[in-house]
Amino acid sequence: MKFVMIAELLLILFSNGIRFYAVKRYIDFFAAREKCLWKYNWILYTFACIGTYIVSIIFESPNLNIISNVIALFLLACPYKIKLSKKFLMTFIIYSINLLADIIVVQLLAGYVPGQRVGSAYQFITSLAILIPTAFFSEFTKKKTQDSLPLMNVFILGMIPLVSIVCMHSIATLTENNKPVVLTVAFSLILINSFLFYLYYTLTQFYVAKMNEKKLEQIIDVYAHQLDVVQESQEHIKKLRHDMKHHLIELSAMAQQDKNKDMMRYLEHMEKFMLNPAEKVSTGNKEIDGVLNYMLRRADELLKIVNLDIQIPKSLYRNNFNICVILENLVDNAVRESSKSDEKYLSISVRVQKDILIILIENSYSGSIVQKGNIFQTSQIDTSIHGLGLESVKQVVEACGGDIKIEYTEKRFWVQVLLYLSNIVEN
């Protein structure tokens, strides 16, 4: 009997631990971890978990439980460098979620009678109910940085505590609260949920690492390709410089004989010799030149018409990363889509006007466009052609405080992006 009591108290403590783990995920949603001034804030969570547990066990007073939980939540919000009003609001919202879960569980499942103590099994169920929304809350935050697994994985994660609640309630009802059975199932579910949440966290870290590795590989490919382009252009210049004396003698002789047409043809030949076919863009801006030259490698092979109008300063701003992400997605989509059309047309214009970077990309396409809200899909087998790429671009443009405009006809697709350079510098 004593063993059962100890196990029941441990279950309540573990349930409180799950509750405060959920609280931590809620706080991470409302306030970025970077704003936490205390590196070891897990100590606060430990004290809050044990402190509220002791108050609930010793005093068994609903009013004291409310006060201790509210104080604990506010103390957990204190280390964050945010406004005091936001700390109060965060405390109120998180406690309201806890209270709502309590009410739903004890009223709908436990058949609560005023004055009656809620069993440890239903305290455990309440903690799981509080935990469920955190899976979707945290993923909503990660979507801004695209460091998250697909939505289906998040849905499955949220279903794990929900299935555990159903199992726990069923066992408690069918066994008429047979404490040894209920406690055994409860601790088993705690282990299952802990292992699965840890596994999900590990998979997320692995997924993010793989995505970053993939991005890094592409960046290396871009720079390697641009280095090859530059080296090839330098070889052309070296050869021309080596033969410059001969060229000057030849041009001088033509000039003395008034052979203007021959001179023009000769100069055109020299110009073609100097030009590197792989160097589509040469503005002096290494990052943007590299991305465009890399993304346009297939354009000559797949398309009939490629028009380029790139007029940007050599030093656009401190970091070209956001612009490169936008150009990479838009050009990749445009080349792929236009290659499937009969016209095979692509036009890219990038220029700066009055402190505004204007990107305009026009391409031909085949099939039809399906617009669902703000999401565009094509009738092609791969419906993500314009969908995912454009969504990624929209997120970056929004983060930079810019604007994006999309238009299309039966045969042409236009995307125009406006980026205010002053905003980009700040980002």
VEXKEVO-192119 format. One line per field, with one value per residue (C-alpha): residue number from 1; residue in three letters; chain; x, y, z. Coordinates in steps of 0.1 Angstrom, whole numbers, plus 5000, padded with zeros to 4 digits. Each point is the difference from the previous one (the first is absolute). Layout:
BEGIN
n	c(NUM;...)
res	c(ALA;...)
chain	c(A;...)
X	c(X;...)
Y	c(Y;...)
Z	c(Z;...)
END
This chain:
BEGIN
n	c(1;2;3;4;5;6;7;8;9;10;11;12;13;14;15;16;17;18;19;20;21;22;23;24;25;26;27;28;29;30;31;32;33;34;35;36;37;38;39;40;41;42;43;44;45;46;47;48;49;50;51;52;53;54;55;56;57;58;59;60;61;62;63;64;65;66;67;68;69;70;71;72;73;74;75;76;77;78;79;80;81;82;83;84;85;86;87;88;89;90;91;92;93;94;95;96;97;98;99;100;101;102;103;104;105;106;107;108;109;110;111;112;113;114;115;116;117;118;119;120;121;122;123;124;125;126;127;128;129;130;131;132;133;134;135;136;137;138;139;140;141;142;143;144;145;146;147;148;149;150;151;152;153;154;155;156;157;158;159;160;161;162;163;164;165;166;167;168;169;170;171;172;173;174;175;176;177;178;179;180;181;182;183;184;185;186;187;188;189;190;191;192;193;194;195;196;197;198;199;200;201;202;203;204;205;206;207;208;209;210;211;212;213;214;215;216;217;218;219;220;221;222;223;224;225;226;227;228;229;230;231;232;233;234;235;236;237;238;239;240;241;242;243;244;245;246;247;248;249;250;251;252;253;254;255;256;257;258;259;260;261;262;263;264;265;266;267;268;269;270;271;272;273;274;275;276;277;278;279;280;281;282;283;284;285;286;287;288;289;290;291;292;293;294;295;296;297;298;299;300;301;302;303;304;305;306;307;308;309;310;311;312;313;314;315;316;317;318;319;320;321;322;323;324;325;326;327;328;329;330;331;332;333;334;335;336;337;338;339;340;341;342;343;344;345;346;347;348;349;350;351;352;353;354;355;356;357;358;359;360;361;362;363;364;365;366;367;368;369;370;371;372;373;374;375;376;377;378;379;380;381;382;383;384;385;386;387;388;389;390;391;392;393;394;395;396;397;398;399;400;401;402;403;404;405;406;407;408;409;410;411;412;413;414;415;416;417;418;419;420;421;422;423;424;425;426;427)
res	c(MET;LYS;PHE;VAL;MET;ILE;ALA;GLU;LEU;LEU;LEU;ILE;LEU;PHE;SER;ASN;GLY;ILE;ARG;PHE;TYR;ALA;VAL;LYS;ARG;TYR;ILE;ASP;PHE;PHE;ALA;ALA;ARG;GLU;LYS;CYS;LEU;TRP;LYS;TYR;ASN;TRP;ILE;LEU;TYR;THR;PHE;ALA;CYS;ILE;GLY;THR;TYR;ILE;VAL;SER;ILE;ILE;PHE;GLU;SER;PRO;ASN;LEU;ASN;ILE;ILE;SER;ASN;VAL;ILE;ALA;LEU;PHE;LEU;LEU;ALA;CYS;PRO;TYR;LYS;ILE;LYS;LEU;SER;LYS;LYS;PHE;LEU;MET;THR;PHE;ILE;ILE;TYR;SER;ILE;ASN;LEU;LEU;ALA;ASP;ILE;ILE;VAL;VAL;GLN;LEU;LEU;ALA;GLY;TYR;VAL;PRO;GLY;GLN;ARG;VAL;GLY;SER;ALA;TYR;GLN;PHE;ILE;THR;SER;LEU;ALA;ILE;LEU;ILE;PRO;THR;ALA;PHE;PHE;SER;GLU;PHE;THR;LYS;LYS;LYS;THR;GLN;ASP;SER;LEU;PRO;LEU;MET;ASN;VAL;PHE;ILE;LEU;GLY;MET;ILE;PRO;LEU;VAL;SER;ILE;VAL;CYS;MET;HIS;SER;ILE;ALA;THR;LEU;THR;GLU;ASN;ASN;LYS;PRO;VAL;VAL;LEU;THR;VAL;ALA;PHE;SER;LEU;ILE;LEU;ILE;ASN;SER;PHE;LEU;PHE;TYR;LEU;TYR;TYR;THR;LEU;THR;GLN;PHE;TYR;VAL;ALA;LYS;MET;ASN;GLU;LYS;LYS;LEU;GLU;GLN;ILE;ILE;ASP;VAL;TYR;ALA;HIS;GLN;LEU;ASP;VAL;VAL;GLN;GLU;SER;GLN;GLU;HIS;ILE;LYS;LYS;LEU;ARG;HIS;ASP;MET;LYS;HIS;HIS;LEU;ILE;GLU;LEU;SER;ALA;MET;ALA;GLN;GLN;ASP;LYS;ASN;LYS;ASP;MET;MET;ARG;TYR;LEU;GLU;HIS;MET;GLU;LYS;PHE;MET;LEU;ASN;PRO;ALA;GLU;LYS;VAL;SER;THR;GLY;ASN;LYS;GLU;ILE;ASP;GLY;VAL;LEU;ASN;TYR;MET;LEU;ARG;ARG;ALA;ASP;GLU;LEU;LEU;LYS;ILE;VAL;ASN;LEU;ASP;ILE;GLN;ILE;PRO;LYS;SER;LEU;TYR;ARG;ASN;ASN;PHE;ASN;ILE;CYS;VAL;ILE;LEU;GLU;ASN;LEU;VAL;ASP;ASN;ALA;VAL;ARG;GLU;SER;SER;LYS;SER;ASP;GLU;LYS;TYR;LEU;SER;ILE;SER;VAL;ARG;VAL;GLN;LYS;ASP;ILE;LEU;ILE;ILE;LEU;ILE;GLU;ASN;SER;TYR;SER;GLY;SER;ILE;VAL;GLN;LYS;GLY;ASN;ILE;PHE;GLN;THR;SER;GLN;ILE;ASP;THR;SER;ILE;HIS;GLY;LEU;GLY;LEU;GLU;SER;VAL;LYS;GLN;VAL;VAL;GLU;ALA;CYS;GLY;GLY;ASP;ILE;LYS;ILE;GLU;TYR;THR;GLU;LYS;ARG;PHE;TRP;VAL;GLN;VAL;LEU;LEU;TYR;LEU;SER;ASN;ILE;VAL;GLU;ASN)
chain	c(A;A;A;A;A;A;A;A;A;A;A;A;A;A;A;A;A;A;A;A;A;A;A;A;A;A;A;A;A;A;A;A;A;A;A;A;A;A;A;A;A;A;A;A;A;A;A;A;A;A;A;A;A;A;A;A;A;A;A;A;A;A;A;A;A;A;A;A;A;A;A;A;A;A;A;A;A;A;A;A;A;A;A;A;A;A;A;A;A;A;A;A;A;A;A;A;A;A;A;A;A;A;A;A;A;A;A;A;A;A;A;A;A;A;A;A;A;A;A;A;A;A;A;A;A;A;A;A;A;A;A;A;A;A;A;A;A;A;A;A;A;A;A;A;A;A;A;A;A;A;A;A;A;A;A;A;A;A;A;A;A;A;A;A;A;A;A;A;A;A;A;A;A;A;A;A;A;A;A;A;A;A;A;A;A;A;A;A;A;A;A;A;A;A;A;A;A;A;A;A;A;A;A;A;A;A;A;A;A;A;A;A;A;A;A;A;A;A;A;A;A;A;A;A;A;A;A;A;A;A;A;A;A;A;A;A;A;A;A;A;A;A;A;A;A;A;A;A;A;A;A;A;A;A;A;A;A;A;A;A;A;A;A;A;A;A;A;A;A;A;A;A;A;A;A;A;A;A;A;A;A;A;A;A;A;A;A;A;A;A;A;A;A;A;A;A;A;A;A;A;A;A;A;A;A;A;A;A;A;A;A;A;A;A;A;A;A;A;A;A;A;A;A;A;A;A;A;A;A;A;A;A;A;A;A;A;A;A;A;A;A;A;A;A;A;A;A;A;A;A;A;A;A;A;A;A;A;A;A;A;A;A;A;A;A;A;A;A;A;A;A;A;A;A;A;A;A;A;A;A;A;A;A;A;A;A;A;A;A;A;A;A;A;A;A;A;A;A;A;A;A;A;A;A;A;A;A;A;A;A;A;A;A;A;A;A;A;A;A;A;A;A;A;A;A;A;A)
X	c(5000;5029;5016;4968;4998;5036;4994;4969;5020;5027;4974;4987;5036;5007;4966;5011;5033;4982;4978;5031;5017;4969;5002;5036;4989;4973;5025;5024;4971;4992;5036;5031;5026;5027;4982;5004;5026;5007;5018;4990;4963;4993;5007;4970;4978;5012;4992;4966;4991;5010;4987;4965;5000;5008;4973;4973;5010;5003;4972;4975;4985;4987;5006;5036;5005;4989;5022;5031;4995;4996;5030;5021;4989;5009;5034;5008;4992;5022;5035;4988;5009;4965;4975;4984;4966;5009;5012;4966;4981;5022;4993;4962;4998;5020;4981;4967;5011;5008;4967;4980;5017;4993;4963;4996;5016;4984;4965;4998;5022;5004;4963;5013;4979;5008;5022;5012;5037;5010;5017;5037;4989;4980;5027;5022;4974;4997;5038;4998;4971;5021;5029;4981;4998;5037;5009;4982;5010;5037;4997;4982;5031;5024;4981;5013;5035;4990;5017;4971;4989;4970;4965;4990;5029;4988;4964;5013;5020;4968;4981;5023;4989;4964;5001;5016;4971;4975;5019;5004;4963;4990;5022;4988;4964;5002;5020;4979;5031;5020;5030;5028;4987;4994;5034;5018;4983;5006;5038;5001;4983;5024;5030;4984;4992;5035;5018;4978;5004;5038;5000;4981;5024;5030;4984;4993;5037;5011;4976;5012;5037;4993;4983;5028;5025;4981;5000;5037;5006;4981;5019;5033;4987;4991;5034;5018;4981;5006;5037;5002;4983;5024;5030;4988;4994;5035;5014;4983;5014;5035;4999;4987;5026;5027;4989;4991;5031;4990;4964;5011;5022;4972;4975;5025;5005;4962;4996;5027;4982;4966;4986;4974;4977;5030;5009;4965;5000;5034;4989;4969;5021;5022;4970;4986;5034;5001;4964;4996;4968;4997;5001;4964;5001;5030;4991;5029;4976;5016;4970;4973;5022;5008;4964;4987;5028;4995;4961;5002;5023;4971;4982;5021;4995;4962;4987;4997;4999;5018;5000;5021;5000;5022;5009;5010;5030;5030;4994;4963;5000;5018;4983;4986;4986;4963;5002;5019;4972;4974;5018;5009;4964;4985;5025;4999;4962;5000;5026;4983;4965;5010;5019;4967;4983;5001;5013;5028;5003;5017;5007;5018;5003;5018;5006;5002;4978;4998;5013;4976;5012;4976;5000;4977;5000;4977;4998;4979;4983;4977;4969;4978;5005;4979;4999;4989;4999;5035;5016;5006;5002;5003;4982;5033;5007;5023;4976;5027;5017;4986;4985;5028;5025;4977;4991;5037;5004;4969;5015;5033;4984;4977;5029;5018;4969;4997;4971;4993;4976;4990;4981;4993;4983;4993;5036;5021;5008;5014;5015;5011;5018;5007;5026;5007;5038;4998;4979;5023;5030;4983;4991)
Y	c(5000;5023;4992;5010;5033;5008;4991;5022;5030;4994;4999;5034;5013;4987;5014;5034;4996;4994;5031;5022;4985;5011;5034;5003;4993;5027;5025;4992;5008;5034;5011;4990;4980;5026;5025;4980;5017;4969;4971;4975;5007;4963;5004;5023;4974;4973;5022;5010;4964;4987;5031;4998;4963;5004;5027;4977;4970;5017;5026;4984;5035;5011;5036;4994;4979;5028;5026;4977;4991;5037;5011;4971;5009;5037;4991;4979;5030;5023;4991;5010;5035;5010;5026;4995;5002;4972;4979;5005;4992;4969;4988;5006;4981;4970;4997;5003;4971;4980;5009;4991;4966;4994;5009;4978;4970;5000;5009;4978;4970;4999;5009;5025;5007;5033;4994;4966;4996;4992;4967;4997;4983;5031;5024;4980;5003;5038;5003;4982;5022;5031;4985;4992;5036;5007;4977;5024;5032;4992;4990;5032;5019;4978;5005;5035;4986;4969;4978;4976;4966;4996;5008;4963;4992;5028;4986;4966;5015;5017;4967;4982;5017;4999;4963;4997;5020;4976;4969;5015;5009;4966;4981;5022;4994;4963;4990;5023;5019;4969;5019;4975;4995;5037;5009;4974;5013;5036;4995;4980;5028;5025;4980;4997;5037;5010;4977;5011;5037;4995;4980;5028;5026;4980;4995;5037;5008;4975;5014;5035;4989;4982;5030;5023;4975;5000;5038;5001;4975;5022;5031;4982;4990;5036;5013;4972;5007;5037;4994;4978;5028;5027;4978;4993;5037;5008;4974;5018;5034;4985;4986;5033;5020;4977;5006;5037;5012;4979;5013;5036;4996;4984;5027;5028;4985;4999;5036;5012;4983;5013;4965;5010;4969;4977;5018;4997;4962;4996;5019;4979;4969;5013;5008;4965;4986;5020;4990;4969;4981;4987;5035;5011;5027;5021;5029;4996;4989;4966;4984;5011;4993;4966;4990;5013;4984;4967;5000;5010;4971;4980;5030;4999;4963;4999;5034;5018;5036;5013;5038;5014;5035;5001;5035;5001;5016;4979;5005;4997;4997;4981;4966;4987;4968;5010;5012;4968;4979;5019;4998;4964;4989;5022;4992;4963;5000;5021;4979;4968;5012;5018;4969;4981;5026;5003;5036;4993;5036;5016;5036;5012;5036;5011;5037;5027;5031;5026;4976;4973;4967;4988;4964;4991;4965;4990;4965;4979;4969;4972;4987;5020;5019;4990;5027;4989;5031;5015;4967;4993;4965;4988;4971;4982;4968;5018;5025;5016;5017;5034;4991;4994;5022;5030;4994;5000;5033;5015;4992;5016;5031;5004;4997;5028;5022;4999;4994;4972;5001;4970;5001;4975;4994;4968;4999;5024;5002;5031;5005;5034;5006;5034;5001;5032;5001;5018;4972;4973;5016;4999;4964)
Z	c(5000;5009;4966;4982;5019;4991;4964;4999;5014;4974;4973;5012;5000;4965;4988;5014;4982;4967;5007;5005;4969;4981;5017;4988;4964;5003;5014;4971;4976;5016;5007;4980;5020;4990;5022;5031;5022;5022;4984;5026;5001;5002;5037;5002;4983;5025;5030;4985;4993;5035;5018;4985;5006;5037;5004;4984;5021;5034;4999;4976;4995;4966;5008;5010;4969;4978;5018;4999;4963;4990;5020;4985;4964;5006;5015;4969;4978;5021;4985;4965;4986;4991;5012;5034;4984;4976;5030;5017;4968;4994;5035;4996;4967;5011;5033;4981;4977;5031;5016;4969;4997;5037;4996;4969;5015;5035;4986;4969;5010;5038;5009;5025;5031;5018;5031;4986;4994;4964;4997;4989;4967;4990;5010;4976;4973;5006;4995;4967;4989;5007;4981;4967;4986;5006;4971;4976;5018;4997;4964;4992;5013;4981;4967;4999;4997;4982;5026;5005;4988;4977;5015;5001;5024;5023;4999;5009;5029;5013;4997;5023;5033;4987;4995;5035;5015;4984;5013;5035;5003;4987;5024;5030;4990;4992;5030;5023;5010;5010;5012;4992;4964;4995;5013;4979;4968;5010;5005;4968;4981;5015;4987;4966;4997;5013;4975;4971;5007;5004;4968;4982;5014;4988;4965;4998;5008;4975;4973;5006;4999;4967;4985;5011;4985;4967;5000;5007;4972;4976;5011;4994;4965;4993;5010;4982;4968;5003;5006;4969;4980;5013;4993;4965;4994;5012;4976;4972;5011;5003;4965;4987;5018;4987;4964;5005;4981;4969;5003;5001;4970;4981;5009;4992;4965;4994;5012;4976;4971;5012;5004;5025;4994;5005;5031;5014;4993;5015;5032;5003;4997;5028;5021;4996;5009;5032;5010;5021;4991;5035;5015;4995;5027;5010;5022;5024;5028;5007;5018;4976;4969;5013;5007;4967;4980;5018;4996;4963;4990;4987;4984;4968;4997;5007;4988;4967;5013;5031;5006;5028;5013;5032;5012;5036;5018;5008;5038;5005;5037;5028;4995;4967;5015;4999;4964;4990;5016;4980;4967;5005;5005;4974;4972;5008;4998;4968;4981;5010;4990;4968;4988;4999;4978;4962;5001;5025;5009;5031;5009;5031;5011;5031;5006;5027;4998;5028;5028;4988;4986;4973;4988;4971;4986;4971;4986;4977;5013;4989;5018;5023;5032;5031;5026;5035;5021;4997;4989;4964;4984;4965;4982;4996;5017;5024;5015;5022;4970;5008;5034;5023;4983;5001;5036;5009;4981;5017;5034;4993;4983;5030;5025;4980;5001;4962;4976;4974;4971;4979;4967;4973;4967;4981;4988;5022;5037;5017;5034;5012;5033;5015;5028;5018;5005;5033;5014;4987;5016;5034;4996)
END
